[in-house]
Amino acid sequence: MRLRRPLLAAFLLAALVDLGSLAAGYDPGHLAAKPLLMPLLAAYAALRGAPRLLLAALLCGWGGDVLLLSGAEPAFLAGMASFAAGHVCYLVLFTRYGRPYAHQAFLLACYSVLLVNTVAALWPDLPAGLRLPVAGYSLLLTVMAYRAGTRFGRTAGIGGALFMLSDTLIATGVADWPQPPRPDLWIMLTYIAAQVLLVSGALKALDAHPPVARPYGEVRSTTP
């Protein structure tokens, strides 16, 4: 329990170093800080008693983070696959531990329209070899974001939406669309916020409605 605050402080410091480095165009700082983010967040979540599925989702995100540091197309595809595995972990987590929330039909309609329009707009400008992988990944990401909001509540739902925004910014870069200044800064800012909100929303939901039985002897603590 004594390690929680130092781990959270270390995560916040790594996030500030990463974002500050991106804002300043200092690549070594980004290369050093980015791989630390998800392991630190996962370690903090583990000390909060997070389920293994949540930790697995974060570590899959770490794999994607590291792979996307390379600009090569095979590394991009491998990174996408790692993030996709993380979304599957989130989906199983939401299904196993979540509870139904209101506005499911409204959110489903919104996310469906957003998915179809985004993929249709990006499709002509994506490299031919990436069109189907990006479309499949986008579908999985959209389902994850939808389930986050309808199973774990508003905090996790905002996290899922920000994850979609972050990855859409990446996709527009791959499609060679016009980018805002320092696009990597906005990608990482929305991504970090997304993972933090997903973790916070998951822990909050599990604190409010703890499972009746813990698989594999998992024990959660409600102490902040």
MODELLER restraints for C-alpha pairs under 7 A, 6 or more apart:
rsr = mdl.restraints
at = mdl.atoms
rsr.add(forms.Gaussian(group=physical.xy_distance, feature=features.Distance(at['CA:1:A'], at['CA:47:A']), mean=6.77, stdev=0.5))
rsr.add(forms.Gaussian(group=physical.xy_distance, feature=features.Distance(at['CA:4:A'], at['CA:44:A']), mean=5.69, stdev=0.5))
rsr.add(forms.Gaussian(group=physical.xy_distance, feature=features.Distance(at['CA:4:A'], at['CA:47:A']), mean=6.48, stdev=0.5))
rsr.add(forms.Gaussian(group=physical.xy_distance, feature=features.Distance(at['CA:7:A'], at['CA:40:A']), mean=6.30, stdev=0.5))
rsr.add(forms.Gaussian(group=physical.xy_distance, feature=features.Distance(at['CA:7:A'], at['CA:44:A']), mean=5.78, stdev=0.5))
rsr.add(forms.Gaussian(group=physical.xy_distance, feature=features.Distance(at['CA:8:A'], at['CA:44:A']), mean=6.23, stdev=0.5))
rsr.add(forms.Gaussian(group=physical.xy_distance, feature=features.Distance(at['CA:11:A'], at['CA:37:A']), mean=5.92, stdev=0.5))
rsr.add(forms.Gaussian(group=physical.xy_distance, feature=features.Distance(at['CA:11:A'], at['CA:40:A']), mean=5.45, stdev=0.5))
rsr.add(forms.Gaussian(group=physical.xy_distance, feature=features.Distance(at['CA:11:A'], at['CA:41:A']), mean=6.20, stdev=0.5))
rsr.add(forms.Gaussian(group=physical.xy_distance, feature=features.Distance(at['CA:14:A'], at['CA:33:A']), mean=5.35, stdev=0.5))
rsr.add(forms.Gaussian(group=physical.xy_distance, feature=features.Distance(at['CA:14:A'], at['CA:36:A']), mean=6.75, stdev=0.5))
rsr.add(forms.Gaussian(group=physical.xy_distance, feature=features.Distance(at['CA:14:A'], at['CA:37:A']), mean=6.27, stdev=0.5))
rsr.add(forms.Gaussian(group=physical.xy_distance, feature=features.Distance(at['CA:15:A'], at['CA:37:A']), mean=6.62, stdev=0.5))
rsr.add(forms.Gaussian(group=physical.xy_distance, feature=features.Distance(at['CA:17:A'], at['CA:29:A']), mean=6.63, stdev=0.5))
rsr.add(forms.Gaussian(group=physical.xy_distance, feature=features.Distance(at['CA:17:A'], at['CA:33:A']), mean=6.37, stdev=0.5))
rsr.add(forms.Gaussian(group=physical.xy_distance, feature=features.Distance(at['CA:18:A'], at['CA:29:A']), mean=6.23, stdev=0.5))
rsr.add(forms.Gaussian(group=physical.xy_distance, feature=features.Distance(at['CA:18:A'], at['CA:30:A']), mean=4.77, stdev=0.5))
rsr.add(forms.Gaussian(group=physical.xy_distance, feature=features.Distance(at['CA:18:A'], at['CA:33:A']), mean=5.23, stdev=0.5))
rsr.add(forms.Gaussian(group=physical.xy_distance, feature=features.Distance(at['CA:18:A'], at['CA:34:A']), mean=6.04, stdev=0.5))
rsr.add(forms.Gaussian(group=physical.xy_distance, feature=features.Distance(at['CA:19:A'], at['CA:185:A']), mean=6.06, stdev=0.5))
rsr.add(forms.Gaussian(group=physical.xy_distance, feature=features.Distance(at['CA:19:A'], at['CA:189:A']), mean=6.93, stdev=0.5))
rsr.add(forms.Gaussian(group=physical.xy_distance, feature=features.Distance(at['CA:21:A'], at['CA:27:A']), mean=6.57, stdev=0.5))
rsr.add(forms.Gaussian(group=physical.xy_distance, feature=features.Distance(at['CA:21:A'], at['CA:29:A']), mean=5.31, stdev=0.5))
rsr.add(forms.Gaussian(group=physical.xy_distance, feature=features.Distance(at['CA:21:A'], at['CA:30:A']), mean=5.56, stdev=0.5))
rsr.add(forms.Gaussian(group=physical.xy_distance, feature=features.Distance(at['CA:22:A'], at['CA:30:A']), mean=6.36, stdev=0.5))
rsr.add(forms.Gaussian(group=physical.xy_distance, feature=features.Distance(at['CA:22:A'], at['CA:184:A']), mean=6.72, stdev=0.5))
rsr.add(forms.Gaussian(group=physical.xy_distance, feature=features.Distance(at['CA:22:A'], at['CA:185:A']), mean=5.35, stdev=0.5))
rsr.add(forms.Gaussian(group=physical.xy_distance, feature=features.Distance(at['CA:23:A'], at['CA:182:A']), mean=6.68, stdev=0.5))
rsr.add(forms.Gaussian(group=physical.xy_distance, feature=features.Distance(at['CA:23:A'], at['CA:185:A']), mean=6.17, stdev=0.5))
rsr.add(forms.Gaussian(group=physical.xy_distance, feature=features.Distance(at['CA:35:A'], at['CA:62:A']), mean=6.54, stdev=0.5))
rsr.add(forms.Gaussian(group=physical.xy_distance, feature=features.Distance(at['CA:35:A'], at['CA:65:A']), mean=6.55, stdev=0.5))
rsr.add(forms.Gaussian(group=physical.xy_distance, feature=features.Distance(at['CA:35:A'], at['CA:66:A']), mean=5.97, stdev=0.5))
rsr.add(forms.Gaussian(group=physical.xy_distance, feature=features.Distance(at['CA:38:A'], at['CA:58:A']), mean=5.78, stdev=0.5))
rsr.add(forms.Gaussian(group=physical.xy_distance, feature=features.Distance(at['CA:38:A'], at['CA:59:A']), mean=6.42, stdev=0.5))
rsr.add(forms.Gaussian(group=physical.xy_distance, feature=features.Distance(at['CA:38:A'], at['CA:61:A']), mean=6.78, stdev=0.5))
rsr.add(forms.Gaussian(group=physical.xy_distance, feature=features.Distance(at['CA:38:A'], at['CA:62:A']), mean=5.28, stdev=0.5))
rsr.add(forms.Gaussian(group=physical.xy_distance, feature=features.Distance(at['CA:39:A'], at['CA:59:A']), mean=6.61, stdev=0.5))
rsr.add(forms.Gaussian(group=physical.xy_distance, feature=features.Distance(at['CA:39:A'], at['CA:62:A']), mean=6.86, stdev=0.5))
rsr.add(forms.Gaussian(group=physical.xy_distance, feature=features.Distance(at['CA:42:A'], at['CA:55:A']), mean=5.52, stdev=0.5))
rsr.add(forms.Gaussian(group=physical.xy_distance, feature=features.Distance(at['CA:42:A'], at['CA:58:A']), mean=6.04, stdev=0.5))
rsr.add(forms.Gaussian(group=physical.xy_distance, feature=features.Distance(at['CA:46:A'], at['CA:55:A']), mean=6.97, stdev=0.5))
rsr.add(forms.Gaussian(group=physical.xy_distance, feature=features.Distance(at['CA:48:A'], at['CA:220:A']), mean=6.34, stdev=0.5))
rsr.add(forms.Gaussian(group=physical.xy_distance, feature=features.Distance(at['CA:48:A'], at['CA:221:A']), mean=5.85, stdev=0.5))
rsr.add(forms.Gaussian(group=physical.xy_distance, feature=features.Distance(at['CA:49:A'], at['CA:219:A']), mean=5.83, stdev=0.5))
rsr.add(forms.Gaussian(group=physical.xy_distance, feature=features.Distance(at['CA:49:A'], at['CA:220:A']), mean=3.99, stdev=0.5))
rsr.add(forms.Gaussian(group=physical.xy_distance, feature=features.Distance(at['CA:49:A'], at['CA:221:A']), mean=5.82, stdev=0.5))
rsr.add(forms.Gaussian(group=physical.xy_distance, feature=features.Distance(at['CA:50:A'], at['CA:203:A']), mean=6.83, stdev=0.5))
rsr.add(forms.Gaussian(group=physical.xy_distance, feature=features.Distance(at['CA:50:A'], at['CA:220:A']), mean=6.62, stdev=0.5))
rsr.add(forms.Gaussian(group=physical.xy_distance, feature=features.Distance(at['CA:51:A'], at['CA:218:A']), mean=6.86, stdev=0.5))
rsr.add(forms.Gaussian(group=physical.xy_distance, feature=features.Distance(at['CA:53:A'], at['CA:89:A']), mean=5.52, stdev=0.5))
rsr.add(forms.Gaussian(group=physical.xy_distance, feature=features.Distance(at['CA:53:A'], at['CA:90:A']), mean=6.89, stdev=0.5))
rsr.add(forms.Gaussian(group=physical.xy_distance, feature=features.Distance(at['CA:53:A'], at['CA:93:A']), mean=5.89, stdev=0.5))
rsr.add(forms.Gaussian(group=physical.xy_distance, feature=features.Distance(at['CA:54:A'], at['CA:89:A']), mean=6.93, stdev=0.5))
rsr.add(forms.Gaussian(group=physical.xy_distance, feature=features.Distance(at['CA:54:A'], at['CA:90:A']), mean=6.57, stdev=0.5))
rsr.add(forms.Gaussian(group=physical.xy_distance, feature=features.Distance(at['CA:54:A'], at['CA:93:A']), mean=6.86, stdev=0.5))
rsr.add(forms.Gaussian(group=physical.xy_distance, feature=features.Distance(at['CA:56:A'], at['CA:86:A']), mean=6.80, stdev=0.5))
rsr.add(forms.Gaussian(group=physical.xy_distance, feature=features.Distance(at['CA:56:A'], at['CA:89:A']), mean=6.64, stdev=0.5))
rsr.add(forms.Gaussian(group=physical.xy_distance, feature=features.Distance(at['CA:57:A'], at['CA:86:A']), mean=4.01, stdev=0.5))
rsr.add(forms.Gaussian(group=physical.xy_distance, feature=features.Distance(at['CA:57:A'], at['CA:87:A']), mean=6.67, stdev=0.5))
rsr.add(forms.Gaussian(group=physical.xy_distance, feature=features.Distance(at['CA:57:A'], at['CA:89:A']), mean=5.28, stdev=0.5))
rsr.add(forms.Gaussian(group=physical.xy_distance, feature=features.Distance(at['CA:57:A'], at['CA:90:A']), mean=6.11, stdev=0.5))
rsr.add(forms.Gaussian(group=physical.xy_distance, feature=features.Distance(at['CA:58:A'], at['CA:86:A']), mean=6.78, stdev=0.5))
rsr.add(forms.Gaussian(group=physical.xy_distance, feature=features.Distance(at['CA:60:A'], at['CA:82:A']), mean=5.31, stdev=0.5))
rsr.add(forms.Gaussian(group=physical.xy_distance, feature=features.Distance(at['CA:60:A'], at['CA:83:A']), mean=5.81, stdev=0.5))
rsr.add(forms.Gaussian(group=physical.xy_distance, feature=features.Distance(at['CA:60:A'], at['CA:85:A']), mean=6.41, stdev=0.5))
rsr.add(forms.Gaussian(group=physical.xy_distance, feature=features.Distance(at['CA:60:A'], at['CA:86:A']), mean=4.94, stdev=0.5))
rsr.add(forms.Gaussian(group=physical.xy_distance, feature=features.Distance(at['CA:61:A'], at['CA:82:A']), mean=6.66, stdev=0.5))
rsr.add(forms.Gaussian(group=physical.xy_distance, feature=features.Distance(at['CA:61:A'], at['CA:83:A']), mean=5.34, stdev=0.5))
rsr.add(forms.Gaussian(group=physical.xy_distance, feature=features.Distance(at['CA:61:A'], at['CA:86:A']), mean=6.14, stdev=0.5))
rsr.add(forms.Gaussian(group=physical.xy_distance, feature=features.Distance(at['CA:63:A'], at['CA:79:A']), mean=6.73, stdev=0.5))
rsr.add(forms.Gaussian(group=physical.xy_distance, feature=features.Distance(at['CA:63:A'], at['CA:82:A']), mean=5.97, stdev=0.5))
rsr.add(forms.Gaussian(group=physical.xy_distance, feature=features.Distance(at['CA:64:A'], at['CA:79:A']), mean=4.06, stdev=0.5))
rsr.add(forms.Gaussian(group=physical.xy_distance, feature=features.Distance(at['CA:64:A'], at['CA:80:A']), mean=6.48, stdev=0.5))
rsr.add(forms.Gaussian(group=physical.xy_distance, feature=features.Distance(at['CA:64:A'], at['CA:82:A']), mean=5.15, stdev=0.5))
rsr.add(forms.Gaussian(group=physical.xy_distance, feature=features.Distance(at['CA:64:A'], at['CA:83:A']), mean=5.49, stdev=0.5))
rsr.add(forms.Gaussian(group=physical.xy_distance, feature=features.Distance(at['CA:67:A'], at['CA:75:A']), mean=5.44, stdev=0.5))
rsr.add(forms.Gaussian(group=physical.xy_distance, feature=features.Distance(at['CA:67:A'], at['CA:76:A']), mean=6.68, stdev=0.5))
rsr.add(forms.Gaussian(group=physical.xy_distance, feature=features.Distance(at['CA:67:A'], at['CA:78:A']), mean=6.84, stdev=0.5))
rsr.add(forms.Gaussian(group=physical.xy_distance, feature=features.Distance(at['CA:67:A'], at['CA:79:A']), mean=5.04, stdev=0.5))
rsr.add(forms.Gaussian(group=physical.xy_distance, feature=features.Distance(at['CA:68:A'], at['CA:75:A']), mean=6.35, stdev=0.5))
rsr.add(forms.Gaussian(group=physical.xy_distance, feature=features.Distance(at['CA:68:A'], at['CA:76:A']), mean=5.62, stdev=0.5))
rsr.add(forms.Gaussian(group=physical.xy_distance, feature=features.Distance(at['CA:68:A'], at['CA:79:A']), mean=5.73, stdev=0.5))
rsr.add(forms.Gaussian(group=physical.xy_distance, feature=features.Distance(at['CA:84:A'], at['CA:137:A']), mean=6.47, stdev=0.5))
rsr.add(forms.Gaussian(group=physical.xy_distance, feature=features.Distance(at['CA:87:A'], at['CA:141:A']), mean=6.49, stdev=0.5))
rsr.add(forms.Gaussian(group=physical.xy_distance, feature=features.Distance(at['CA:87:A'], at['CA:144:A']), mean=6.06, stdev=0.5))
rsr.add(forms.Gaussian(group=physical.xy_distance, feature=features.Distance(at['CA:90:A'], at['CA:144:A']), mean=6.82, stdev=0.5))
rsr.add(forms.Gaussian(group=physical.xy_distance, feature=features.Distance(at['CA:91:A'], at['CA:144:A']), mean=5.75, stdev=0.5))
rsr.add(forms.Gaussian(group=physical.xy_distance, feature=features.Distance(at['CA:91:A'], at['CA:147:A']), mean=6.95, stdev=0.5))
rsr.add(forms.Gaussian(group=physical.xy_distance, feature=features.Distance(at['CA:94:A'], at['CA:147:A']), mean=6.73, stdev=0.5))
rsr.add(forms.Gaussian(group=physical.xy_distance, feature=features.Distance(at['CA:94:A'], at['CA:148:A']), mean=6.62, stdev=0.5))
rsr.add(forms.Gaussian(group=physical.xy_distance, feature=features.Distance(at['CA:94:A'], at['CA:151:A']), mean=5.88, stdev=0.5))
rsr.add(forms.Gaussian(group=physical.xy_distance, feature=features.Distance(at['CA:94:A'], at['CA:152:A']), mean=6.72, stdev=0.5))
rsr.add(forms.Gaussian(group=physical.xy_distance, feature=features.Distance(at['CA:97:A'], at['CA:211:A']), mean=6.70, stdev=0.5))
rsr.add(forms.Gaussian(group=physical.xy_distance, feature=features.Distance(at['CA:98:A'], at['CA:151:A']), mean=4.64, stdev=0.5))
rsr.add(forms.Gaussian(group=physical.xy_distance, feature=features.Distance(at['CA:98:A'], at['CA:152:A']), mean=5.51, stdev=0.5))
rsr.add(forms.Gaussian(group=physical.xy_distance, feature=features.Distance(at['CA:99:A'], at['CA:151:A']), mean=4.93, stdev=0.5))
rsr.add(forms.Gaussian(group=physical.xy_distance, feature=features.Distance(at['CA:99:A'], at['CA:152:A']), mean=6.63, stdev=0.5))
rsr.add(forms.Gaussian(group=physical.xy_distance, feature=features.Distance(at['CA:100:A'], at['CA:150:A']), mean=5.89, stdev=0.5))
rsr.add(forms.Gaussian(group=physical.xy_distance, feature=features.Distance(at['CA:100:A'], at['CA:151:A']), mean=5.03, stdev=0.5))
rsr.add(forms.Gaussian(group=physical.xy_distance, feature=features.Distance(at['CA:101:A'], at['CA:150:A']), mean=4.96, stdev=0.5))
rsr.add(forms.Gaussian(group=physical.xy_distance, feature=features.Distance(at['CA:101:A'], at['CA:151:A']), mean=5.94, stdev=0.5))
rsr.add(forms.Gaussian(group=physical.xy_distance, feature=features.Distance(at['CA:101:A'], at['CA:153:A']), mean=6.63, stdev=0.5))
rsr.add(forms.Gaussian(group=physical.xy_distance, feature=features.Distance(at['CA:102:A'], at['CA:150:A']), mean=6.94, stdev=0.5))
rsr.add(forms.Gaussian(group=physical.xy_distance, feature=features.Distance(at['CA:104:A'], at['CA:150:A']), mean=5.89, stdev=0.5))
rsr.add(forms.Gaussian(group=physical.xy_distance, feature=features.Distance(at['CA:107:A'], at['CA:146:A']), mean=6.67, stdev=0.5))
rsr.add(forms.Gaussian(group=physical.xy_distance, feature=features.Distance(at['CA:108:A'], at['CA:146:A']), mean=6.72, stdev=0.5))
rsr.add(forms.Gaussian(group=physical.xy_distance, feature=features.Distance(at['CA:111:A'], at['CA:142:A']), mean=6.59, stdev=0.5))
rsr.add(forms.Gaussian(group=physical.xy_distance, feature=features.Distance(at['CA:111:A'], at['CA:146:A']), mean=6.91, stdev=0.5))
rsr.add(forms.Gaussian(group=physical.xy_distance, feature=features.Distance(at['CA:115:A'], at['CA:139:A']), mean=6.99, stdev=0.5))
rsr.add(forms.Gaussian(group=physical.xy_distance, feature=features.Distance(at['CA:115:A'], at['CA:142:A']), mean=6.88, stdev=0.5))
rsr.add(forms.Gaussian(group=physical.xy_distance, feature=features.Distance(at['CA:119:A'], at['CA:135:A']), mean=6.22, stdev=0.5))
rsr.add(forms.Gaussian(group=physical.xy_distance, feature=features.Distance(at['CA:122:A'], at['CA:175:A']), mean=6.55, stdev=0.5))
rsr.add(forms.Gaussian(group=physical.xy_distance, feature=features.Distance(at['CA:123:A'], at['CA:131:A']), mean=6.14, stdev=0.5))
rsr.add(forms.Gaussian(group=physical.xy_distance, feature=features.Distance(at['CA:125:A'], at['CA:175:A']), mean=4.88, stdev=0.5))
rsr.add(forms.Gaussian(group=physical.xy_distance, feature=features.Distance(at['CA:126:A'], at['CA:174:A']), mean=6.56, stdev=0.5))
rsr.add(forms.Gaussian(group=physical.xy_distance, feature=features.Distance(at['CA:126:A'], at['CA:175:A']), mean=4.58, stdev=0.5))
rsr.add(forms.Gaussian(group=physical.xy_distance, feature=features.Distance(at['CA:141:A'], at['CA:164:A']), mean=6.65, stdev=0.5))
rsr.add(forms.Gaussian(group=physical.xy_distance, feature=features.Distance(at['CA:142:A'], at['CA:164:A']), mean=6.93, stdev=0.5))
rsr.add(forms.Gaussian(group=physical.xy_distance, feature=features.Distance(at['CA:144:A'], at['CA:160:A']), mean=6.79, stdev=0.5))
rsr.add(forms.Gaussian(group=physical.xy_distance, feature=features.Distance(at['CA:145:A'], at['CA:157:A']), mean=6.26, stdev=0.5))
rsr.add(forms.Gaussian(group=physical.xy_distance, feature=features.Distance(at['CA:145:A'], at['CA:160:A']), mean=3.97, stdev=0.5))
rsr.add(forms.Gaussian(group=physical.xy_distance, feature=features.Distance(at['CA:145:A'], at['CA:161:A']), mean=5.69, stdev=0.5))
rsr.add(forms.Gaussian(group=physical.xy_distance, feature=features.Distance(at['CA:148:A'], at['CA:156:A']), mean=5.38, stdev=0.5))
rsr.add(forms.Gaussian(group=physical.xy_distance, feature=features.Distance(at['CA:148:A'], at['CA:157:A']), mean=4.81, stdev=0.5))
rsr.add(forms.Gaussian(group=physical.xy_distance, feature=features.Distance(at['CA:148:A'], at['CA:160:A']), mean=6.12, stdev=0.5))
rsr.add(forms.Gaussian(group=physical.xy_distance, feature=features.Distance(at['CA:149:A'], at['CA:156:A']), mean=5.91, stdev=0.5))
rsr.add(forms.Gaussian(group=physical.xy_distance, feature=features.Distance(at['CA:149:A'], at['CA:157:A']), mean=3.52, stdev=0.5))
rsr.add(forms.Gaussian(group=physical.xy_distance, feature=features.Distance(at['CA:152:A'], at['CA:201:A']), mean=6.43, stdev=0.5))
rsr.add(forms.Gaussian(group=physical.xy_distance, feature=features.Distance(at['CA:152:A'], at['CA:202:A']), mean=6.27, stdev=0.5))
rsr.add(forms.Gaussian(group=physical.xy_distance, feature=features.Distance(at['CA:152:A'], at['CA:205:A']), mean=5.87, stdev=0.5))
rsr.add(forms.Gaussian(group=physical.xy_distance, feature=features.Distance(at['CA:153:A'], at['CA:201:A']), mean=6.99, stdev=0.5))
rsr.add(forms.Gaussian(group=physical.xy_distance, feature=features.Distance(at['CA:155:A'], at['CA:197:A']), mean=5.79, stdev=0.5))
rsr.add(forms.Gaussian(group=physical.xy_distance, feature=features.Distance(at['CA:155:A'], at['CA:198:A']), mean=6.94, stdev=0.5))
rsr.add(forms.Gaussian(group=physical.xy_distance, feature=features.Distance(at['CA:155:A'], at['CA:201:A']), mean=4.88, stdev=0.5))
rsr.add(forms.Gaussian(group=physical.xy_distance, feature=features.Distance(at['CA:156:A'], at['CA:197:A']), mean=5.52, stdev=0.5))
rsr.add(forms.Gaussian(group=physical.xy_distance, feature=features.Distance(at['CA:156:A'], at['CA:198:A']), mean=4.41, stdev=0.5))
rsr.add(forms.Gaussian(group=physical.xy_distance, feature=features.Distance(at['CA:156:A'], at['CA:201:A']), mean=4.40, stdev=0.5))
rsr.add(forms.Gaussian(group=physical.xy_distance, feature=features.Distance(at['CA:156:A'], at['CA:202:A']), mean=6.55, stdev=0.5))
rsr.add(forms.Gaussian(group=physical.xy_distance, feature=features.Distance(at['CA:159:A'], at['CA:193:A']), mean=6.81, stdev=0.5))
rsr.add(forms.Gaussian(group=physical.xy_distance, feature=features.Distance(at['CA:159:A'], at['CA:194:A']), mean=3.95, stdev=0.5))
rsr.add(forms.Gaussian(group=physical.xy_distance, feature=features.Distance(at['CA:159:A'], at['CA:195:A']), mean=6.40, stdev=0.5))
rsr.add(forms.Gaussian(group=physical.xy_distance, feature=features.Distance(at['CA:159:A'], at['CA:197:A']), mean=4.75, stdev=0.5))
rsr.add(forms.Gaussian(group=physical.xy_distance, feature=features.Distance(at['CA:159:A'], at['CA:198:A']), mean=5.06, stdev=0.5))
rsr.add(forms.Gaussian(group=physical.xy_distance, feature=features.Distance(at['CA:160:A'], at['CA:194:A']), mean=6.24, stdev=0.5))
rsr.add(forms.Gaussian(group=physical.xy_distance, feature=features.Distance(at['CA:160:A'], at['CA:198:A']), mean=6.86, stdev=0.5))
rsr.add(forms.Gaussian(group=physical.xy_distance, feature=features.Distance(at['CA:162:A'], at['CA:190:A']), mean=5.60, stdev=0.5))
rsr.add(forms.Gaussian(group=physical.xy_distance, feature=features.Distance(at['CA:162:A'], at['CA:191:A']), mean=6.70, stdev=0.5))
rsr.add(forms.Gaussian(group=physical.xy_distance, feature=features.Distance(at['CA:162:A'], at['CA:194:A']), mean=5.14, stdev=0.5))
rsr.add(forms.Gaussian(group=physical.xy_distance, feature=features.Distance(at['CA:163:A'], at['CA:190:A']), mean=6.71, stdev=0.5))
rsr.add(forms.Gaussian(group=physical.xy_distance, feature=features.Distance(at['CA:163:A'], at['CA:191:A']), mean=5.61, stdev=0.5))
rsr.add(forms.Gaussian(group=physical.xy_distance, feature=features.Distance(at['CA:163:A'], at['CA:194:A']), mean=5.22, stdev=0.5))
rsr.add(forms.Gaussian(group=physical.xy_distance, feature=features.Distance(at['CA:166:A'], at['CA:187:A']), mean=4.82, stdev=0.5))
rsr.add(forms.Gaussian(group=physical.xy_distance, feature=features.Distance(at['CA:166:A'], at['CA:190:A']), mean=5.39, stdev=0.5))
rsr.add(forms.Gaussian(group=physical.xy_distance, feature=features.Distance(at['CA:166:A'], at['CA:191:A']), mean=5.52, stdev=0.5))
rsr.add(forms.Gaussian(group=physical.xy_distance, feature=features.Distance(at['CA:169:A'], at['CA:187:A']), mean=6.30, stdev=0.5))
rsr.add(forms.Gaussian(group=physical.xy_distance, feature=features.Distance(at['CA:170:A'], at['CA:187:A']), mean=6.95, stdev=0.5))
rsr.add(forms.Gaussian(group=physical.xy_distance, feature=features.Distance(at['CA:173:A'], at['CA:179:A']), mean=6.84, stdev=0.5))
rsr.add(forms.Gaussian(group=physical.xy_distance, feature=features.Distance(at['CA:207:A'], at['CA:222:A']), mean=6.17, stdev=0.5))
